[in-house]
Amino acid sequence: MRNITLSADEHLIEQARIVAKSQHTTLNEAFRRWLEEYASANGSAQEFDALMKRLGHVKAGRGFSREELNER
C-alpha cells in the first residue's frame, strides 16, 4: 500500500473524523472506500460507453405517441 499526502481545511478534516468515528471507522478507511468508488465510477462509465457502442446497430423502431406511452 502506498501513502499519499492531501491538503484540506482543518475544520473539514475534524468534521470528517467525527463522521468516520460515528460510523465506527477511521478517516483513512473512509477515504480508501471513497477512492475505490471514485476509481470504479470511471470504469463504469467506460463500460457503459462500450456497451452503447456495441448496441449502436439496435434501432428502437417507430416512435410512440404520448397516449401510447401513458397506456396502462
N, C-alpha and C positions, 0 to 999 in steps of 0.2 A: 504494500500500500504506500502511496506517495503523499507527502504533506504539501499543502498549499497555504498561502497567506492571503487573507482577504481584508479589505478595509470597509468599515461601516460605522455609522453613527453609534456612539457609546450607548445612548439611551435605547436605540433599536436593538442592539445586542442584548442588553439586560432584559428587555421585554421578550425577546425570543427565548432567552434562557428560562424565563418564568413559564412561558408556554410549554417549552420542552419538558420542564420539571413536572408540570401539571399532567403531561402525557406519559409520565414515567420513563422518560428517555433523556438523552443528552442533546445538546445543541449540535454536537459533532455528528451524532447518529441521524438526527433530523435533517441535517444538511446532506449527508450521504444519500438518504432516501430521496430528497428533493433532486439531487444531482442525477440520480439514476432515472427518475421520472422525466426530468428535463432532457436527458440524452436520448431516452427511448421515444419521446414525443416526436423528435425529428425523424427517427426511424419509422414511426407510424405514418407520418406524413409522406415519406418516401414510398412506403409500401402502398399507401392509398393511391398515390400518383401512378405507380407502376400498374396497379390493378385497373385504374381508369384507362390507361394506355392500352392494356391488353383487351379491355372491353370496348374499345373505340369502334369496333365494327358492329356492335349491337345497336339496333335502331328501335326506338320505342314505338314506332308506327304513327298512327294518326294522333292528333291532339284531341283532348276530351273537352266537352263543353262544361261550363260551370255547374249546370244541373247534373250532368253525369258524374262529376267529381263529388257532388254532395249527396248522391243517392245512397240510401242505406238498405 
